[in-house]
Amino acid sequence: MLYLLREKGQGLVEYALILVLVAVVVIIILALLGPAIGNIFSSIVSSL
């Protein structure tokens, strides 16, 4: 019984680590591409 609880906890920790890794990658991509995306939207709005 204790082994099953420990195994379930390990699975939750692995999912949490994957989510953290995905969040960090998304934040880095947005930090790098954010100004470029902002410029694209600015040019679209100014052309309207």
N, C-alpha and C positions, 0 to 999 in steps of 0.2 A: 504493500500500500504506500509506504513512504517512498519507494522507488518510483512509483507511478507519479506521485506528486512532484518529485524532483525532476522527472523527465518532462512533465508538463511545464514546469517553471523554466526549464532550459529552453523549451520551444518558444515560450513567451519572450525570453531574453533575446533569443536569436531574431525573432520578428522585430523587436524593439531596436536592435542594432541595425537591421536592414532599413527600417524606417528612418533612423537617424542618419544613416549614410545617404539615403536618397534625398533627405531634406538638406543636407550639407551640399550635395552636388547641385541641387536646384538653386540654393542660395548663391553658390559660386557662379553658376551660369547667369543668374539674374544680375549679379554684381558686375559681371564682365559685359553683358549684352544690354544692360538697362539703358545706358545713355544712347546707344544706337537705336533701340526700340523707341525711346522717347523722341529722338530726332525724326524718325519715320512718322510717328503720330503727329508731331508738330508740323511737318511738311504737308501732311494730308489735311490737317485742319486749316492751315494757311491757304491751301489751294482751293478750299471750299469758299 
